[in-house]
Structures are given as C-alpha cells and as structure tokens.
C-alpha cells in the first residue's frame, strides 16, 4: 500500500494533503515522551522510536484532537519567528501516511 492511500485513510486529502480544518491526534498505539538519555522528545510505537526535533515535538503536543491544523499553525506562529503552513501540513501528512497521526475532519450539520 502506498503513502497516499495510507494518508487518505488517516484523514489526509486525496493528494496526501492535510485539511486546515482537520483535527489531528496521535494514534492510540503511539506515545509522545521525553527521552532524557537523548535529551529529545520521541514518538514511541511498537518496535519503533522516532526522534523528534523541537518543532516536531511542539506540533505533536498540539495534536490532541481538539486543535485544528489551522490552530496548530497559529500557535506555532506565536512561539516561533517563522512558521510555514506547508511545512506543518507536510509533516502531519507524512505522519498520517504512516498512521502515527489520524486526522478527523470537522463535520458541519444543518439543524
């Protein structure tokens, strides 16, 4: 199965893009932890460790299912001098393609 199909099933769009209104959350099997030996945040999964840079850790800390992608970009903009929307969405799309992150799309209902 290719990354685009995996990304689609994880909530990313047809080209592996992440909708700005989507609300990402870390997959149930994955845990975001601080590794004191590495002095870095890591994403732990079955038989896998992903060592994160500080920005990646900040993004994943905000992936709680409540913040939208747009909220995450806005929050990072307050923390850092320069935040590029595409870099955040590409990072999330790569994680969604590998099922580390799932992205729930907001649904609007008419009453």
Backbone bond lengths (Angstrom), bond angles and torsions (degrees), N, CA, C in turn:
res aa  C-N    CA-C-N  psi(-1)  N-CA   C-N-CA  omega(-1)  CA-C   N-CA-C  phi
1 X - - - 1.449 - - 1.525 108.48 -
2 X 1.336 118.20 137.94 1.458 119.22 -177.18 1.519 112.05 -91.47
3 X 1.342 116.66 168.53 1.456 122.19 -176.97 1.516 112.76 -61.23
4 X 1.334 119.11 -35.57 1.454 121.04 -178.72 1.521 110.52 -64.20
5 X 1.313 117.34 -43.82 1.462 120.01 178.49 1.517 109.91 -64.75
6 X 1.334 118.00 -45.19 1.453 120.60 178.52 1.521 110.61 -60.82
7 X 1.326 117.19 -42.55 1.456 121.00 -179.70 1.525 110.18 -62.99
8 X 1.327 117.18 -39.68 1.452 120.04 179.13 1.524 110.41 -62.69
9 X 1.297 117.20 -43.81 1.460 120.55 -178.96 1.519 112.18 -69.88
10 X 1.318 117.38 -18.80 1.453 121.37 179.98 1.519 112.39 -95.05
11 X 1.318 117.62 4.61 1.448 120.91 176.34 1.509 114.69 107.18
12 X 1.319 118.52 -5.29 1.458 120.30 176.67 1.518 108.75 -79.02
13 X 1.323 116.41 161.37 1.456 122.25 -177.20 1.514 112.87 -72.14
14 X 1.336 116.32 -177.84 1.457 121.23 -174.74 1.516 114.25 -62.21
15 X 1.314 118.84 -27.23 1.460 119.93 179.05 1.517 110.81 -100.64
16 X 1.339 116.97 16.44 1.454 120.26 -177.84 1.519 111.97 83.07
17 X 1.340 116.39 9.29 1.455 120.18 178.98 1.517 110.03 -82.06
18 X 1.304 115.08 157.79 1.455 121.41 -178.59 1.525 108.51 -108.57
19 X 1.327 118.29 126.35 1.469 119.82 179.33 1.530 110.80 -69.25
20 X 1.326 117.04 138.41 1.471 121.20 -179.62 1.522 111.95 -63.21
21 X 1.336 116.99 -23.08 1.460 119.94 179.53 1.522 112.42 -88.81
22 X 1.341 116.39 -8.46 1.460 120.65 179.96 1.516 111.05 -65.37
23 X 1.323 115.91 151.64 1.464 122.34 -178.75 1.532 108.39 -118.00
24 X 1.334 115.90 96.21 1.469 119.35 -176.29 1.531 112.73 -75.88
25 X 1.315 114.01 149.74 1.466 120.47 171.84 1.524 108.52 -143.98
26 X 1.329 114.29 149.50 1.462 120.35 179.36 1.525 107.61 -68.43
27 X 1.319 116.10 137.89 1.462 121.58 -179.16 1.529 110.78 -58.29
28 X 1.315 115.88 152.95 1.467 121.58 -178.26 1.519 113.23 -58.03
29 X 1.324 116.87 -35.77 1.466 120.22 -176.48 1.528 112.15 -77.75
30 X 1.320 117.79 -13.81 1.469 121.63 -174.51 1.527 111.03 -100.23
31 X 1.308 115.51 147.78 1.467 121.75 178.45 1.519 109.08 -131.25
32 X 1.313 116.02 131.68 1.459 121.68 174.97 1.524 106.85 -93.06
33 X 1.327 116.39 121.83 1.468 121.84 -176.73 1.518 110.21 -137.84
34 X 1.333 115.04 158.14 1.463 120.14 171.33 1.519 107.51 -95.94
35 X 1.325 116.46 126.81 1.461 122.58 179.25 1.520 107.54 -100.80
36 X 1.317 116.00 108.10 1.457 121.36 -178.31 1.516 113.32 -63.51
37 X 1.313 117.60 -34.41 1.470 120.97 -179.81 1.533 110.62 -65.45
38 X 1.336 116.30 -39.53 1.468 120.64 179.44 1.528 111.73 -87.61
39 X 1.333 115.24 -16.45 1.463 122.20 -173.65 1.523 111.16 56.46
40 X 1.333 115.23 40.66 1.470 123.19 -179.43 1.518 108.99 -146.20
41 X 1.312 115.47 157.85 1.451 120.65 169.88 1.528 108.29 -77.14
42 X 1.320 115.51 146.50 1.452 121.73 177.40 1.521 108.94 -132.62
43 X 1.311 114.75 153.86 1.446 122.07 172.73 1.522 105.89 -108.17
44 X 1.326 115.96 117.40 1.456 121.45 -175.29 1.521 110.39 -101.47
45 X 1.311 115.21 133.94 1.450 121.79 174.99 1.511 108.49 -138.26
46 X 1.320 117.20 178.70 1.461 119.69 178.77 1.532 110.74 -57.50
47 X 1.306 116.12 115.26 1.466 123.37 177.28 1.526 113.37 58.07
48 X 1.342 117.31 24.65 1.459 121.00 -178.50 1.522 109.98 -142.07
49 X 1.327 115.58 140.77 1.459 122.24 172.62 1.522 107.25 -129.84
50 X 1.319 116.91 125.66 1.456 122.10 175.80 1.520 106.43 -109.40
51 X 1.325 117.01 116.65 1.460 121.94 178.46 1.525 107.52 -84.29
52 X 1.326 116.08 126.00 1.460 121.61 -174.06 1.522 112.06 -103.85
53 X 1.313 116.20 148.09 1.451 119.24 169.16 1.535 107.13 -81.46
54 X 1.331 118.77 168.70 1.472 119.98 -176.91 1.523 114.23 -57.43
55 X 1.326 117.95 -38.63 1.461 120.23 179.81 1.523 111.15 -67.09
56 X 1.321 117.13 -42.80 1.464 120.87 177.06 1.518 111.57 -59.85
57 X 1.333 116.71 -41.62 1.462 120.81 177.68 1.529 110.63 -63.44
58 X 1.340 116.98 -42.04 1.468 120.25 178.61 1.520 111.19 -62.17
59 X 1.325 116.82 -41.79 1.466 120.10 178.27 1.525 109.82 -61.00
60 X 1.324 116.54 -48.78 1.469 119.31 -176.62 1.523 112.67 -67.67
61 X 1.318 117.79 -31.19 1.470 119.53 175.99 1.524 111.03 -62.99
62 X 1.328 116.86 -28.62 1.468 121.11 179.05 1.525 112.85 -88.17
63 X 1.314 117.78 -6.02 1.470 122.24 178.13 1.525 108.98 -83.56
64 X 1.327 115.14 76.63 1.457 121.18 -175.31 1.519 113.10 -114.66
65 X 1.335 117.23 4.51 1.459 120.85 -178.12 1.512 113.20 84.75
66 X 1.323 117.54 -7.39 1.464 121.95 178.85 1.523 111.26 -104.41
67 X 1.345 116.58 -39.52 1.460 120.83 178.75 1.525 109.83 -79.20
68 X 1.334 116.58 135.37 1.462 119.99 172.32 1.525 108.03 -80.94
69 X 1.320 116.15 168.13 1.459 120.63 176.30 1.530 109.07 -59.13
70 X 1.328 117.35 -41.38 1.469 120.88 178.23 1.531 110.77 -61.42
71 X 1.347 117.57 -40.24 1.471 121.36 177.05 1.525 110.55 -61.31
72 X 1.324 116.14 -42.01 1.470 121.01 -178.81 1.526 109.95 -63.60
73 X 1.334 116.29 -45.36 1.465 120.32 178.85 1.527 110.00 -61.25
74 X 1.328 117.14 -43.86 1.468 121.00 179.57 1.527 111.53 -62.06
75 X 1.325 116.41 -44.58 1.466 120.42 179.75 1.524 111.21 -63.74
76 X 1.319 117.27 -42.76 1.466 120.16 177.75 1.522 110.89 -64.27
77 X 1.336 117.00 -33.42 1.455 121.14 176.55 1.518 112.23 -62.82
78 X 1.332 116.38 -32.20 1.467 120.24 176.06 1.525 111.58 -73.80
79 X 1.326 116.98 -30.47 1.473 121.20 -177.14 1.524 113.75 -84.99
80 X 1.324 116.22 -32.33 1.460 121.11 -173.69 1.523 110.24 -121.39
81 X 1.320 115.71 156.00 1.466 120.80 178.72 1.519 112.00 -65.74
82 X 1.318 116.39 -39.63 1.467 120.24 -173.27 1.526 109.85 -135.54
83 X 1.316 115.56 119.97 1.457 120.80 176.04 1.526 107.52 -127.73
84 X 1.317 116.18 126.27 1.461 121.46 179.53 1.526 107.39 -102.83
85 X 1.350 115.31 119.18 1.470 120.62 -179.15 1.522 112.10 -49.67
86 X 1.340 116.10 -46.09 1.460 120.49 -176.21 1.524 112.24 -61.74
87 X 1.320 117.60 -35.28 1.465 119.69 -179.86 1.525 110.62 -67.30
88 X 1.329 116.63 -39.07 1.465 120.63 178.26 1.526 109.79 -66.78
89 X 1.328 117.34 -47.34 1.463 119.49 -178.09 1.528 111.52 -67.61
90 X 1.341 118.02 -35.67 1.462 120.02 176.99 1.527 111.15 -66.25
91 X 1.322 117.04 -40.31 1.470 121.41 177.09 1.531 109.29 -60.00
92 X 1.337 116.70 -47.30 1.466 120.52 179.94 1.527 111.46 -66.14
93 X 1.328 117.74 -37.65 1.473 120.69 178.35 1.520 110.94 -63.88
94 X 1.338 117.02 -40.52 1.475 119.85 178.39 1.529 110.59 -64.10
95 X 1.320 116.75 -41.89 1.469 119.68 178.77 1.525 110.93 -68.15
96 X 1.337 116.88 -38.14 1.468 120.28 177.94 1.524 110.71 -65.29
97 X 1.324 116.73 -37.95 1.464 120.57 179.43 1.524 111.06 -62.26
98 X 1.303 116.31 -29.70 1.471 121.15 179.16 1.530 112.05 -97.90
99 X 1.331 114.50 5.79 1.472 123.20 177.30 1.527 114.51 65.42
100 X 1.318 116.94 20.79 1.463 120.73 173.84 1.523 110.37 -75.22
101 X 1.334 115.20 -27.32 1.467 122.57 -178.78 1.521 107.58 -131.31
102 X 1.322 116.03 139.84 1.463 121.51 171.55 1.519 107.18 -112.80
103 X 1.314 116.65 146.04 1.459 120.77 -176.94 1.520 108.35 -123.31
104 X 1.318 114.81 114.53 1.461 121.11 179.47 1.515 108.35 -90.12
105 X 1.310 116.13 128.86 1.466 120.71 178.70 1.518 108.50 -85.19
106 X 1.337 115.39 135.69 1.461 119.96 174.19 1.515 109.56 -63.80
107 X 1.293 116.58 138.44 1.456 119.92 175.36 1.509 108.41 -115.96
108 X 1.303 115.71 138.52 1.466 121.46 179.93 1.523 106.79 -108.97
109 X 1.313 115.25 127.77 1.452 119.34 179.62 1.517 109.40 -112.12
110 X 1.324 116.05 144.72 1.473 121.34 176.92 1.514 107.26 -94.39
111 X 1.312 115.44 133.12 1.476 120.50 177.72 1.492 111.41 -98.44
